[in-house]
Amino acid sequence: MWLGLNAVDLIKKRKQINKSKEVVQAAIVAMKYAAANSAWNFTNKLRLLEAEQVAHTRTNHDRASVLYEASIKSAKRSGFVHEQGLACEKAAFYYQRGRNYQKAREYFQQARECYQVWGSSIKVAFIQKELDGLNPDALPVSAVTEAVHIKIGTNSL
């Protein structure tokens, strides 16, 4: 799975595109075989690889969304909270690239929760930085209102 995810990242960076596409496809084939033999252990990994592959092509946003959600749910069912967090994180970045900041925020928050449960303070801090840096349009209106009141020194909303 990691090799496939790294290859997708190389494709996104426009490096070694042809070789990387081959690696991603080979990783998906391997994950399909593994998932057929142990669905509880490999289905979430397969769905994440597929989501990342589809997300890169930017041709089928609905399919990418469905695959990210399937990966998240499968990881949760299998008790892989760290892989659930990874799928949420990748989905958040996907939505962030598409400028859907509200969805990105939701998935980053889910990822942060997963990483907190997993006990990775480094990943929690990384995700928190992403949340803090999100476009203000992603904030719920109440949070923006509260921030304005705090900045101008009032406590009432």
Secondary structure, DSSP 8 states (H G I E B T S, - for coil): -HHHHHHHHHHHTTSSHHHHHHHHHHHHHHHHHHHHH-HHHHHHHHHHHHHHHHHHHTS-HHHHHHHHHHHHHHHHHHT-HHHHHHHHHHHHHHHHHTT-HHHHHHHHHHHHHHHHHHT-HHHHHHHHHHHHHS-GGGS-HHHHHHHHHHHHT----
